[in-house]
Amino acid sequence: MGPQPSFTHSIGEQSVYVFDSLIANAGEYFQALNQAAFTRTEVARPEVAQHRHWVTESRLESLLQQPIYAATQKAVAAVRSRPYRPYRAYTNAAAYGDVLFTHVDCLPGQGDLTALWYLCDEWNVEWGGETVFFSEDDEIAAAVLPKPGRLVVFDGTIKHAGRPPSRVCYKPRYTFAIKLEPV
């Protein structure tokens, strides 16, 4: 039997699955990301393209060899009966003052999933940085705190937004996203 979610949020017909303690070395990823080259090229959606945010892409060939991907596969298998494969992997960085917009990760009917890892060495509830998920009528339906090594798996059609860290947080908020499509 694979890992079980720590908790689940229901949003309409969809679910947001939250897993904790699947990896023990989130702090090591955080330290490596502090040395990574980020570019301000990521766009949440076309109408806000002038407000880009920081991203660094990961090669899929490298991802497939990483323990974090094996943990992702196990979590996805725990909540979905069919297999998925990655088609994109990248890390976003956000700091106090950044603007992050609501968006969806795929079109309806595609069946894609997003696996979102929080790669930090520590996080304090006062630092903000939550990922907020919205209902169809744009009400906040769930929020997930970026705890070290936490994984969130959700249907890519759920509208969501990362929130930047608060003024009292002096660390970046790194989220490693793996976009998955059904095989």
Phi, psi and omega in degrees: 000136183276186180295151177248146178299145173293321173198165183227139172251135174262131178230101186061233179273354186258165177231149173246117184258130182244123180245140176238154172064031176275335175232148182258351188246037179301326179296326177293318175299317179302313180297319178295319180294333176297341179258355185285156177268111178259146174239151180268075187232350184282135181239130181290315178200158189305320185287353175239028185299336179288348180250080182276157176231170190283138181209151166225130183277152175244140178285133181297324180300321178287319180305316185299339180267355187271142176301330180296329178287320177300319177295322178297313180302317181295319179294316179298317179297334179287338184242353179225142182272340181258157182282154178230155175229150181282144172237350175201145175216134183199162177241130172262147175237134177225144178228170178309134178094344177291155179246123179238129188258158174294148180193168169243158184262348178202169179278154177303142177089350181285329180078012181288151175243154170244131172250116186243114179261138172262113184252087179225158178270342176198161174205140181246139181304331180287349182278352181070224176075013182296156164264125184253132179249140187244148173283175179297336178261024174062029170267148176292120182257335180196154173221140181237126180283140182279072178285151181305126177074008179286142177240134175240127178244128182207158176295132184295350179274354179283124177292134182207169176205139169281146175252139180289160176297157179282175182298332182274001178261123181253019179240153174286156174258109179260128172236125179260114183256132172243117178269129187236139177240150179294145179273000000 
